[in-house]
Structure formats: C-alpha cells, structure tokens
Amino acid sequence: MAKNASSALKLGQARGAAICACVVAGLPVSEYAPRAIKQAVVGSGSADKDQVQHMIKHILQLKERLTADQSDALAVAISHAHANSTLQLLARSNRGGWGR
C-alpha cells in the first residue's frame, strides 16, 4: 500500500465509504492500530506477519494455511472481541463501586 499512492488513495476511499455506511446504518465502528492488534494476538506490537499467522492458527486451532489477509482479518476480530470483553468487565466492576 505505501509503495503505490494510487492504491493507498483507493483504499482510503473504500475505508471512508464503509465507515460512512456503518454510521448511517447506526452500526458501531471500532478502529485498532496495527501494533495494538499484534500486541493482543502475539504479545508483541512488533511481531511480523508470520508470527501473527502462527498465533491465529494456534488460538483458533486451525490446520489449514491462512493467507496474510485471512490472518489479518481474524487478528482484528480477536482483538475486537478481547477489547469488548475487557470493557464489559470494567463496566461491571465500576457498577459495583470499584475504582471510586
């Protein structure tokens, strides 16, 4: 993406259109930095793609080989699920008066 300005521009436009469609439909939108996703899945924000692929296969107990795009998408989904469960735990604990 960074090597081709035209591809980066098209990707940015597609991303913007997808976000707008979600907002108009009333759907929540979440964004995560690549380092945060790697940290959540591998334990290191500087992990390479092979490490991410390996951990996704291990976490989900998959046997088949994943493409880079497949492992990236699954890594984002796992990071989102982890972030949501953490936020829910924090919300429950704060309702009980924790942290006051």
Biopython code that builds the backbone (N, CA, C, O; Angstrom):
import numpy as np
from Bio.PDB.StructureBuilder import StructureBuilder

atoms = [
    (1, "MET", "N", (0.827, -1.183, 0.000)),
    (1, "MET", "CA", (0.000, 0.000, 0.000)),
    (1, "MET", "C", (0.875, 1.251, 0.000)),
    (1, "MET", "O", (0.625, 2.159, -0.793)),
    (2, "ALA", "N", (1.880, 1.331, 0.850)),
    (2, "ALA", "CA", (2.693, 2.536, 0.976)),
    (2, "ALA", "C", (3.539, 2.789, -0.265)),
    (2, "ALA", "O", (4.003, 3.909, -0.476)),
    (3, "LYS", "N", (3.745, 1.770, -1.084)),
    (3, "LYS", "CA", (4.584, 1.921, -2.260)),
    (3, "LYS", "C", (3.809, 2.452, -3.459)),
    (3, "LYS", "O", (4.413, 2.893, -4.437)),
    (4, "ASN", "N", (2.479, 2.417, -3.399)),
    (4, "ASN", "CA", (1.672, 2.839, -4.533)),
    (4, "ASN", "C", (0.626, 3.842, -4.057)),
    (4, "ASN", "O", (-0.333, 3.481, -3.375)),
    (5, "ALA", "N", (0.822, 5.100, -4.424)),
    (5, "ALA", "CA", (-0.076, 6.166, -3.964)),
    (5, "ALA", "C", (-1.498, 5.960, -4.463)),
    (5, "ALA", "O", (-2.456, 6.257, -3.748)),
    (6, "SER", "N", (-1.643, 5.460, -5.669)),
    (6, "SER", "CA", (-2.978, 5.229, -6.230)),
    (6, "SER", "C", (-3.739, 4.175, -5.423)),
    (6, "SER", "O", (-4.928, 4.335, -5.149)),
    (7, "SER", "N", (-3.047, 3.103, -5.047)),
    (7, "SER", "CA", (-3.682, 2.059, -4.239)),
    (7, "SER", "C", (-4.053, 2.587, -2.860)),
    (7, "SER", "O", (-5.121, 2.269, -2.336)),
    (8, "ALA", "N", (-3.180, 3.387, -2.276)),
    (8, "ALA", "CA", (-3.448, 3.955, -0.954)),
    (8, "ALA", "C", (-4.669, 4.867, -1.008)),
    (8, "ALA", "O", (-5.505, 4.844, -0.105)),
    (9, "LEU", "N", (-4.772, 5.673, -2.072)),
    (9, "LEU", "CA", (-5.916, 6.567, -2.223)),
    (9, "LEU", "C", (-7.216, 5.775, -2.372)),
    (9, "LEU", "O", (-8.223, 6.112, -1.749)),
    (10, "LYS", "N", (-7.196, 4.731, -3.190)),
    (10, "LYS", "CA", (-8.398, 3.902, -3.387)),
    (10, "LYS", "C", (-8.796, 3.192, -2.098)),
    (10, "LYS", "O", (-9.980, 3.096, -1.777)),
    (11, "LEU", "N", (-7.811, 2.699, -1.366)),
    (11, "LEU", "CA", (-8.102, 2.029, -0.100)),
    (11, "LEU", "C", (-8.707, 3.008, 0.898)),
    (11, "LEU", "O", (-9.651, 2.665, 1.611)),
    (12, "GLY", "N", (-8.172, 4.219, 0.954)),
    (12, "GLY", "CA", (-8.711, 5.242, 1.837)),
    (12, "GLY", "C", (-10.146, 5.602, 1.488)),
    (12, "GLY", "O", (-10.973, 5.802, 2.377)),
    (13, "GLN", "N", (-10.440, 5.685, 0.201)),
    (13, "GLN", "CA", (-11.806, 5.987, -0.226)),
    (13, "GLN", "C", (-12.758, 4.852, 0.136)),
    (13, "GLN", "O", (-13.873, 5.101, 0.594)),
    (14, "ALA", "N", (-12.333, 3.625, -0.061)),
    (14, "ALA", "CA", (-13.177, 2.469, 0.278)),
    (14, "ALA", "C", (-13.412, 2.412, 1.787)),
    (14, "ALA", "O", (-14.521, 2.122, 2.234)),
    (15, "ARG", "N", (-12.380, 2.686, 2.563)),
    (15, "ARG", "CA", (-12.495, 2.696, 4.018)),
    (15, "ARG", "C", (-13.473, 3.776, 4.469)),
    (15, "ARG", "O", (-14.321, 3.536, 5.328)),
    (16, "GLY", "N", (-13.351, 4.952, 3.893)),
    (16, "GLY", "CA", (-14.256, 6.047, 4.224)),
    (16, "GLY", "C", (-15.698, 5.723, 3.889)),
    (16, "GLY", "O", (-16.606, 6.023, 4.664)),
    (17, "ALA", "N", (-15.909, 5.104, 2.726)),
    (17, "ALA", "CA", (-17.266, 4.727, 2.325)),
    (17, "ALA", "C", (-17.849, 3.688, 3.275)),
    (17, "ALA", "O", (-19.026, 3.759, 3.630)),
    (18, "ALA", "N", (-17.031, 2.726, 3.687)),
    (18, "ALA", "CA", (-17.505, 1.684, 4.611)),
    (18, "ALA", "C", (-17.860, 2.291, 5.977)),
    (18, "ALA", "O", (-18.877, 1.935, 6.572)),
    (19, "ILE", "N", (-17.022, 3.204, 6.464)),
    (19, "ILE", "CA", (-17.302, 3.838, 7.752)),
    (19, "ILE", "C", (-18.578, 4.667, 7.670)),
    (19, "ILE", "O", (-19.410, 4.619, 8.576)),
    (20, "CYS", "N", (-18.737, 5.429, 6.589)),
    (20, "CYS", "CA", (-19.956, 6.244, 6.414)),
    (20, "CYS", "C", (-21.205, 5.361, 6.379)),
    (20, "CYS", "O", (-22.221, 5.692, 6.990)),
    (21, "ALA", "N", (-21.125, 4.243, 5.666)),
    (21, "ALA", "CA", (-22.275, 3.340, 5.574)),
    (21, "ALA", "C", (-22.640, 2.790, 6.951)),
    (21, "ALA", "O", (-23.821, 2.664, 7.276)),
    (22, "CYS", "N", (-21.648, 2.467, 7.748)),
    (22, "CYS", "CA", (-21.904, 1.955, 9.101)),
    (22, "CYS", "C", (-22.546, 3.020, 9.975)),
    (22, "CYS", "O", (-23.495, 2.739, 10.707)),
    (23, "VAL", "N", (-22.034, 4.234, 9.902)),
    (23, "VAL", "CA", (-22.563, 5.319, 10.727)),
    (23, "VAL", "C", (-24.010, 5.620, 10.333)),
    (23, "VAL", "O", (-24.867, 5.797, 11.198)),
    (24, "VAL", "N", (-24.278, 5.677, 9.038)),
    (24, "VAL", "CA", (-25.640, 5.943, 8.569)),
    (24, "VAL", "C", (-26.593, 4.842, 9.026)),
    (24, "VAL", "O", (-27.747, 5.114, 9.359)),
    (25, "ALA", "N", (-26.112, 3.603, 9.042)),
    (25, "ALA", "CA", (-26.945, 2.468, 9.454)),
    (25, "ALA", "C", (-27.042, 2.344, 10.979)),
    (25, "ALA", "O", (-27.757, 1.481, 11.487)),
    (26, "GLY", "N", (-26.333, 3.192, 11.694)),
    (26, "GLY", "CA", (-26.374, 3.137, 13.152)),
    (26, "GLY", "C", (-25.519, 2.034, 13.752)),
    (26, "GLY", "O", (-25.727, 1.639, 14.899)),
    (27, "LEU", "N", (-24.565, 1.538, 12.988)),
    (27, "LEU", "CA", (-23.685, 0.469, 13.473)),
    (27, "LEU", "C", (-22.454, 1.068, 14.145)),
    (27, "LEU", "O", (-21.953, 2.102, 13.704)),
    (28, "PRO", "N", (-21.969, 0.440, 15.193)),
    (28, "PRO", "CA", (-20.760, 0.959, 15.841)),
    (28, "PRO", "C", (-19.530, 0.719, 14.963)),
    (28, "PRO", "O", (-19.468, -0.263, 14.223)),
    (29, "VAL", "N", (-18.573, 1.609, 15.051)),
    (29, "VAL", "CA", (-17.329, 1.496, 14.301)),
    (29, "VAL", "C", (-16.181, 1.487, 15.303)),
    (29, "VAL", "O", (-16.117, 2.338, 16.189)),
    (30, "SER", "N", (-15.291, 0.540, 15.161)),
    (30, "SER", "CA", (-14.116, 0.456, 16.029)),
    (30, "SER", "C", (-12.870, 0.437, 15.163)),
    (30, "SER", "O", (-12.873, -0.136, 14.073)),
    (31, "GLU", "N", (-11.814, 1.058, 15.642)),
    (31, "GLU", "CA", (-10.543, 1.057, 14.927)),
    (31, "GLU", "C", (-9.438, 0.666, 15.893)),
    (31, "GLU", "O", (-9.466, 1.029, 17.069)),
    (32, "TYR", "N", (-8.465, -0.076, 15.383)),
    (32, "TYR", "CA", (-7.348, -0.528, 16.192)),
    (32, "TYR", "C", (-6.050, -0.319, 15.415)),
    (32, "TYR", "O", (-5.984, -0.601, 14.218)),
    (33, "ALA", "N", (-5.037, 0.166, 16.089)),
    (33, "ALA", "CA", (-3.730, 0.339, 15.466)),
    (33, "ALA", "C", (-3.104, -1.033, 15.226)),
    (33, "ALA", "O", (-3.313, -1.955, 16.014)),
    (34, "PRO", "N", (-2.338, -1.174, 14.144)),
    (34, "PRO", "CA", (-1.683, -2.461, 13.877)),
    (34, "PRO", "C", (-0.863, -2.969, 15.066)),
    (34, "PRO", "O", (-0.886, -4.164, 15.361)),
    (35, "ARG", "N", (-0.144, -2.087, 15.746)),
    (35, "ARG", "CA", (0.655, -2.513, 16.907)),
    (35, "ARG", "C", (-0.225, -3.060, 18.028)),
    (35, "ARG", "O", (0.158, -4.008, 18.714)),
    (36, "ALA", "N", (-1.406, -2.463, 18.214)),
    (36, "ALA", "CA", (-2.322, -2.935, 19.261)),
    (36, "ALA", "C", (-2.863, -4.318, 18.915)),
    (36, "ALA", "O", (-3.021, -5.162, 19.798)),
    (37, "ILE", "N", (-3.145, -4.551, 17.649)),
    (37, "ILE", "CA", (-3.644, -5.861, 17.216)),
    (37, "ILE", "C", (-2.567, -6.920, 17.426)),
    (37, "ILE", "O", (-2.840, -7.995, 17.960)),
    (38, "LYS", "N", (-1.352, -6.612, 17.005)),
    (38, "LYS", "CA", (-0.244, -7.558, 17.197)),
    (38, "LYS", "C", (-0.004, -7.831, 18.673)),
    (38, "LYS", "O", (0.259, -8.968, 19.064)),
    (39, "GLN", "N", (-0.094, -6.792, 19.491)),
    (39, "GLN", "CA", (0.089, -6.946, 20.938)),
    (39, "GLN", "C", (-0.970, -7.873, 21.517)),
    (39, "GLN", "O", (-0.664, -8.724, 22.353)),
    (40, "ALA", "N", (-2.221, -7.710, 21.072)),
    (40, "ALA", "CA", (-3.318, -8.522, 21.597)),
    (40, "ALA", "C", (-3.207, -9.986, 21.175)),
    (40, "ALA", "O", (-3.556, -10.883, 21.943)),
    (41, "VAL", "N", (-2.726, -10.226, 19.967)),
    (41, "VAL", "CA", (-2.698, -11.593, 19.432)),
    (41, "VAL", "C", (-1.392, -12.314, 19.751)),
    (41, "VAL", "O", (-1.399, -13.478, 20.152)),
    (42, "VAL", "N", (-0.276, -11.619, 19.572)),
    (42, "VAL", "CA", (1.035, -12.257, 19.716)),
    (42, "VAL", "C", (1.680, -11.953, 21.064)),
    (42, "VAL", "O", (2.425, -12.768, 21.609)),
    (43, "GLY", "N", (1.382, -10.766, 21.593)),
    (43, "GLY", "CA", (2.018, -10.352, 22.826)),
    (43, "GLY", "C", (3.135, -9.359, 22.593)),
    (43, "GLY", "O", (3.773, -8.894, 23.537)),
    (44, "SER", "N", (3.371, -9.034, 21.322)),
    (44, "SER", "CA", (4.402, -8.062, 20.963)),
    (44, "SER", "C", (3.885, -7.194, 19.828)),
    (44, "SER", "O", (3.442, -7.707, 18.801)),
    (45, "GLY", "N", (3.939, -5.893, 20.010)),
    (45, "GLY", "CA", (3.468, -4.979, 18.981)),
    (45, "GLY", "C", (4.359, -4.934, 17.759)),
    (45, "GLY", "O", (3.970, -4.390, 16.726)),
    (46, "SER", "N", (5.558, -5.503, 17.863)),
    (46, "SER", "CA", (6.476, -5.504, 16.722)),
    (46, "SER", "C", (6.542, -6.865, 16.025)),
    (46, "SER", "O", (7.481, -7.135, 15.277)),
    (47, "ALA", "N", (5.549, -7.715, 16.270)),
    (47, "ALA", "CA", (5.518, -9.053, 15.661)),
    (47, "ALA", "C", (5.412, -8.941, 14.138)),
    (47, "ALA", "O", (4.832, -7.988, 13.616)),
    (48, "ASP", "N", (5.976, -9.922, 13.434)),
    (48, "ASP", "CA", (5.842, -9.914, 11.974)),
    (48, "ASP", "C", (4.630, -10.750, 11.555)),
    (48, "ASP", "O", (3.992, -11.406, 12.378)),
    (49, "LYS", "N", (4.330, -10.708, 10.258)),
    (49, "LYS", "CA", (3.133, -11.385, 9.741)),
    (49, "LYS", "C", (3.150, -12.885, 10.009)),
    (49, "LYS", "O", (2.109, -13.474, 10.300)),
    (50, "ASP", "N", (4.322, -13.508, 9.915)),
    (50, "ASP", "CA", (4.409, -14.956, 10.169)),
    (50, "ASP", "C", (4.034, -15.287, 11.612)),
    (50, "ASP", "O", (3.371, -16.293, 11.864)),
    (51, "GLN", "N", (4.449, -14.456, 12.547)),
    (51, "GLN", "CA", (4.113, -14.673, 13.950)),
    (51, "GLN", "C", (2.610, -14.523, 14.173)),
    (51, "GLN", "O", (2.004, -15.300, 14.911)),
    (52, "VAL", "N", (2.014, -13.520, 13.530)),
    (52, "VAL", "CA", (0.567, -13.313, 13.653)),
    (52, "VAL", "C", (-0.167, -14.524, 13.080)),
    (52, "VAL", "O", (-1.083, -15.049, 13.712)),
    (53, "GLN", "N", (0.230, -14.970, 11.886)),
    (53, "GLN", "CA", (-0.408, -16.142, 11.271)),
    (53, "GLN", "C", (-0.294, -17.363, 12.176)),
    (53, "GLN", "O", (-1.264, -18.100, 12.355)),
    (54, "HIS", "N", (0.878, -17.575, 12.740)),
    (54, "HIS", "CA", (1.087, -18.736, 13.615)),
    (54, "HIS", "C", (0.156, -18.672, 14.823)),
    (54, "HIS", "O", (-0.490, -19.663, 15.160)),
    (55, "MET", "N", (0.084, -17.521, 15.470)),
    (55, "MET", "CA", (-0.749, -17.397, 16.669)),
    (55, "MET", "C", (-2.237, -17.524, 16.346)),
    (55, "MET", "O", (-2.985, -18.107, 17.131)),
    (56, "ILE", "N", (-2.673, -16.997, 15.219)),
    (56, "ILE", "CA", (-4.084, -17.126, 14.832)),
    (56, "ILE", "C", (-4.422, -18.597, 14.652)),
    (56, "ILE", "O", (-5.458, -19.064, 15.127)),
    (57, "LYS", "N", (-3.543, -19.333, 13.961)),
    (57, "LYS", "CA", (-3.784, -20.768, 13.789)),
    (57, "LYS", "C", (-3.811, -21.484, 15.130)),
    (57, "LYS", "O", (-4.629, -22.381, 15.339)),
    (58, "HIS", "N", (-2.934, -21.100, 16.029)),
    (58, "HIS", "CA", (-2.873, -21.731, 17.358)),
    (58, "HIS", "C", (-4.115, -21.377, 18.187)),
    (58, "HIS", "O", (-4.736, -22.261, 18.777)),
    (59, "ILE", "N", (-4.476, -20.099, 18.235)),
    (59, "ILE", "CA", (-5.619, -19.656, 19.040)),
    (59, "ILE", "C", (-6.909, -20.316, 18.560)),
    (59, "ILE", "O", (-7.719, -20.776, 19.365)),
    (60, "LEU", "N", (-7.090, -20.357, 17.242)),
    (60, "LEU", "CA", (-8.329, -20.901, 16.675)),
    (60, "LEU", "C", (-8.237, -22.383, 16.337)),
    (60, "LEU", "O", (-9.190, -22.964, 15.820)),
    (61, "GLN", "N", (-7.103, -22.989, 16.624)),
    (61, "GLN", "CA", (-6.864, -24.414, 16.370)),
    (61, "GLN", "C", (-7.177, -24.789, 14.921)),
    (61, "GLN", "O", (-7.914, -25.740, 14.659)),
    (62, "LEU", "N", (-6.611, -24.034, 13.993)),
    (62, "LEU", "CA", (-6.813, -24.262, 12.568)),
    (62, "LEU", "C", (-5.675, -25.106, 12.015)),
    (62, "LEU", "O", (-4.526, -24.958, 12.433)),
    (63, "LYS", "N", (-5.985, -25.975, 11.093)),
    (63, "LYS", "CA", (-4.969, -26.819, 10.468)),
    (63, "LYS", "C", (-4.514, -26.260, 9.121)),
    (63, "LYS", "O", (-3.341, -26.371, 8.765)),
    (64, "GLU", "N", (-5.446, -25.657, 8.370)),
    (64, "GLU", "CA", (-5.126, -25.192, 7.026)),
    (64, "GLU", "C", (-4.294, -23.912, 7.057)),
    (64, "GLU", "O", (-4.329, -23.154, 8.026)),
    (65, "ARG", "N", (-3.554, -23.690, 5.991)),
    (65, "ARG", "CA", (-2.729, -22.488, 5.859)),
    (65, "ARG", "C", (-3.624, -21.283, 5.620)),
    (65, "ARG", "O", (-4.604, -21.365, 4.879)),
    (66, "LEU", "N", (-3.288, -20.176, 6.244)),
    (66, "LEU", "CA", (-4.033, -18.936, 6.075)),
    (66, "LEU", "C", (-3.258, -17.975, 5.192)),
    (66, "LEU", "O", (-2.029, -17.928, 5.239)),
    (67, "THR", "N", (-3.981, -17.212, 4.388)),
    (67, "THR", "CA", (-3.329, -16.134, 3.647)),
    (67, "THR", "C", (-3.078, -14.987, 4.621)),
    (67, "THR", "O", (-3.629, -14.966, 5.722)),
    (68, "ALA", "N", (-2.257, -14.048, 4.214)),
    (68, "ALA", "CA", (-1.977, -12.880, 5.061)),
    (68, "ALA", "C", (-3.262, -12.105, 5.334)),
    (68, "ALA", "O", (-3.478, -11.646, 6.456)),
    (69, "ASP", "N", (-4.114, -11.954, 4.324)),
    (69, "ASP", "CA", (-5.369, -11.226, 4.507)),
    (69, "ASP", "C", (-6.298, -11.949, 5.483)),
    (69, "ASP", "O", (-6.947, -11.308, 6.310)),
    (70, "GLN", "N", (-6.364, -13.272, 5.391)),
    (70, "GLN", "CA", (-7.212, -14.041, 6.299)),
    (70, "GLN", "C", (-6.731, -13.906, 7.740)),
    (70, "GLN", "O", (-7.531, -13.668, 8.644)),
    (71, "SER", "N", (-5.434, -14.057, 7.951)),
    (71, "SER", "CA", (-4.923, -13.961, 9.323)),
    (71, "SER", "C", (-5.056, -12.536, 9.857)),
    (71, "SER", "O", (-5.309, -12.347, 11.047)),
    (72, "ASP", "N", (-4.888, -11.527, 8.992)),
    (72, "ASP", "CA", (-5.076, -10.138, 9.431)),
    (72, "ASP", "C", (-6.523, -9.907, 9.873)),
    (72, "ASP", "O", (-6.764, -9.308, 10.922)),
    (73, "ALA", "N", (-7.475, -10.375, 9.085)),
    (73, "ALA", "CA", (-8.893, -10.185, 9.420)),
    (73, "ALA", "C", (-9.244, -10.901, 10.720)),
    (73, "ALA", "O", (-9.950, -10.344, 11.562)),
    (74, "LEU", "N", (-8.766, -12.109, 10.889)),
    (74, "LEU", "CA", (-9.037, -12.852, 12.121)),
    (74, "LEU", "C", (-8.354, -12.205, 13.322)),
    (74, "LEU", "O", (-8.901, -12.211, 14.425)),
    (75, "ALA", "N", (-7.157, -11.644, 13.115)),
    (75, "ALA", "CA", (-6.461, -10.959, 14.203)),
    (75, "ALA", "C", (-7.254, -9.734, 14.663)),
    (75, "ALA", "O", (-7.355, -9.470, 15.861)),
    (76, "VAL", "N", (-7.810, -8.992, 13.716)),
    (76, "VAL", "CA", (-8.632, -7.829, 14.075)),
    (76, "VAL", "C", (-9.861, -8.295, 14.847)),
    (76, "VAL", "O", (-10.222, -7.688, 15.855)),
    (77, "ALA", "N", (-10.508, -9.364, 14.387)),
    (77, "ALA", "CA", (-11.706, -9.876, 15.072)),
    (77, "ALA", "C", (-11.380, -10.327, 16.492)),
    (77, "ALA", "O", (-12.139, -10.046, 17.418)),
    (78, "ILE", "N", (-10.271, -11.016, 16.670)),
    (78, "ILE", "CA", (-9.869, -11.465, 18.009)),
    (78, "ILE", "C", (-9.554, -10.263, 18.900)),
    (78, "ILE", "O", (-9.943, -10.235, 20.067)),
    (79, "SER", "N", (-8.854, -9.280, 18.355)),
    (79, "SER", "CA", (-8.540, -8.070, 19.124)),
    (79, "SER", "C", (-9.809, -7.344, 19.538)),
    (79, "SER", "O", (-9.914, -6.864, 20.667)),
    (80, "HIS", "N", (-10.766, -7.262, 18.634)),
    (80, "HIS", "CA", (-12.028, -6.585, 18.936)),
    (80, "HIS", "C", (-12.791, -7.344, 20.026)),
    (80, "HIS", "O", (-13.317, -6.738, 20.959)),
    (81, "ALA", "N", (-12.847, -8.651, 19.903)),
    (81, "ALA", "CA", (-13.539, -9.455, 20.917)),
    (81, "ALA", "C", (-12.863, -9.287, 22.279)),
    (81, "ALA", "O", (-13.539, -9.169, 23.302)),
    (82, "HIS", "N", (-11.553, -9.276, 22.289)),
    (82, "HIS", "CA", (-10.807, -9.110, 23.540)),
    (82, "HIS", "C", (-11.066, -7.730, 24.132)),
    (82, "HIS", "O", (-11.293, -7.605, 25.336)),
    (83, "ALA", "N", (-11.032, -6.695, 23.297)),
    (83, "ALA", "CA", (-11.273, -5.323, 23.778)),
    (83, "ALA", "C", (-12.686, -5.194, 24.335)),
    (83, "ALA", "O", (-12.883, -4.584, 25.386)),
    (84, "ASN", "N", (-13.665, -5.758, 23.646)),
    (84, "ASN", "CA", (-15.055, -5.679, 24.115)),
    (84, "ASN", "C", (-15.238, -6.400, 25.442)),
    (84, "ASN", "O", (-15.912, -5.889, 26.336)),
    (85, "SER", "N", (-14.647, -7.583, 25.579)),
    (85, "SER", "CA", (-14.809, -8.330, 26.829)),
    (85, "SER", "C", (-14.130, -7.585, 27.979)),
    (85, "SER", "O", (-14.634, -7.589, 29.101)),
    (86, "THR", "N", (-12.998, -6.953, 27.709)),
    (86, "THR", "CA", (-12.316, -6.174, 28.741)),
    (86, "THR", "C", (-13.156, -4.977, 29.152)),
    (86, "THR", "O", (-13.279, -4.696, 30.344)),
    (87, "LEU", "N", (-13.735, -4.267, 28.192)),
    (87, "LEU", "CA", (-14.583, -3.114, 28.506)),
    (87, "LEU", "C", (-15.814, -3.531, 29.305)),
    (87, "LEU", "O", (-16.233, -2.821, 30.219)),
    (88, "GLN", "N", (-16.391, -4.676, 28.965)),
    (88, "GLN", "CA", (-17.565, -5.157, 29.700)),
    (88, "GLN", "C", (-17.191, -5.499, 31.140)),
    (88, "GLN", "O", (-17.946, -5.198, 32.064)),
    (89, "LEU", "N", (-16.037, -6.124, 31.338)),
    (89, "LEU", "CA", (-15.578, -6.435, 32.698)),
    (89, "LEU", "C", (-15.350, -5.164, 33.503)),
    (89, "LEU", "O", (-15.704, -5.093, 34.679)),
    (90, "LEU", "N", (-14.759, -4.167, 32.865)),
    (90, "LEU", "CA", (-14.528, -2.897, 33.556)),
    (90, "LEU", "C", (-15.844, -2.215, 33.913)),
    (90, "LEU", "O", (-15.987, -1.662, 35.003)),
    (91, "ALA", "N", (-16.799, -2.255, 32.997)),
    (91, "ALA", "CA", (-18.095, -1.627, 33.256)),
    (91, "ALA", "C", (-18.797, -2.316, 34.420)),
    (91, "ALA", "O", (-19.372, -1.650, 35.281)),
    (92, "ARG", "N", (-18.753, -3.646, 34.452)),
    (92, "ARG", "CA", (-19.388, -4.389, 35.558)),
    (92, "ARG", "C", (-18.705, -4.078, 36.881)),
    (92, "ARG", "O", (-19.370, -3.894, 37.900)),
    (93, "SER", "N", (-17.394, -4.022, 36.866)),
    (93, "SER", "CA", (-16.681, -3.766, 38.120)),
    (93, "SER", "C", (-16.900, -2.337, 38.595)),
    (93, "SER", "O", (-16.936, -2.096, 39.802)),
    (94, "ASN", "N", (-17.046, -1.396, 37.696)),
    (94, "ASN", "CA", (-17.301, 0.002, 38.087)),
    (94, "ASN", "C", (-18.712, 0.187, 38.632)),
    (94, "ASN", "O", (-18.932, 1.050, 39.482)),
    (95, "ARG", "N", (-19.671, -0.604, 38.162)),
    (95, "ARG", "CA", (-21.041, -0.515, 38.711)),
    (95, "ARG", "C", (-21.069, -0.931, 40.167)),
    (95, "ARG", "O", (-21.913, -0.473, 40.937)),
    (96, "GLY", "N", (-20.151, -1.792, 40.539)),
    (96, "GLY", "CA", (-20.107, -2.253, 41.925)),
    (96, "GLY", "C", (-19.350, -1.317, 42.846)),
    (96, "GLY", "O", (-19.211, -1.594, 44.037)),
    (97, "GLY", "N", (-18.857, -0.205, 42.303)),
    (97, "GLY", "CA", (-18.178, 0.769, 43.127)),
    (97, "GLY", "C", (-16.681, 0.649, 43.106)),
    (97, "GLY", "O", (-15.996, 1.393, 43.809)),
    (98, "TRP", "N", (-16.137, -0.282, 42.307)),
    (98, "TRP", "CA", (-14.705, -0.449, 42.241)),
    (98, "TRP", "C", (-14.076, 0.766, 41.568)),
    (98, "TRP", "O", (-14.603, 1.266, 40.574)),
    (99, "GLY", "N", (-12.984, 1.230, 42.088)),
    (99, "GLY", "CA", (-12.265, 2.328, 41.477)),
    (99, "GLY", "C", (-12.740, 3.694, 41.935)),
    (99, "GLY", "O", (-12.281, 4.703, 41.400)),
    (100, "ARG", "N", (-13.631, 3.764, 42.892)),
    (100, "ARG", "CA", (-14.106, 5.066, 43.359)),
    (100, "ARG", "C", (-13.290, 5.556, 44.505)),
    (100, "ARG", "O", (-13.549, 6.640, 45.027)),
]
sb = StructureBuilder()
sb.init_structure("model")
sb.init_model(0)
sb.init_chain("A")
sb.init_seg("    ")
for serial, (resi, resn, name, xyz) in enumerate(atoms, 1):
    if name == "N":
        sb.init_residue(resn, " ", resi, " ")
    sb.init_atom(name, np.array(xyz, "f"), 0.0, 1.0, " ", f" {name:<3s}", serial, name[0])
structure = sb.get_structure()
